[in-house]
Amino acid sequence: MSEFVSVAKVGSIPPGQSGAFPVGDRLVAVFHQDGDYFAIDDLCPHMGASLATGDVQDGVVTCPWHAWRFRLSDGIWCDNPKLGVKSYDVRISGDEIQVRLPDESE
């Protein structure tokens, strides 16, 4: 199992906001919503827009380019649940927000 990686300090992502961070070989969007943190792939699979810049309502982020919508909790595309982006475990360790990418074998 892979290790958690620190991406930001607690407080650096205000409530209701998000940010994109490099983790391993990918960009991960981290969202601070309703007191929790969620992490999904940052790039929309449709045309590559940053999901971290999308509007979030009711636990769903809308891609800023073409309005594809993804659930923050699991990355599932709201219009076709067979598709989506990867979601990642997030934890707080001390004053660090950390994300864990799965091993390639997982």
Order of alpha helices (4+ residues) and beta strands (2+ residues): beta-beta-beta-beta-beta-beta-beta-beta-beta
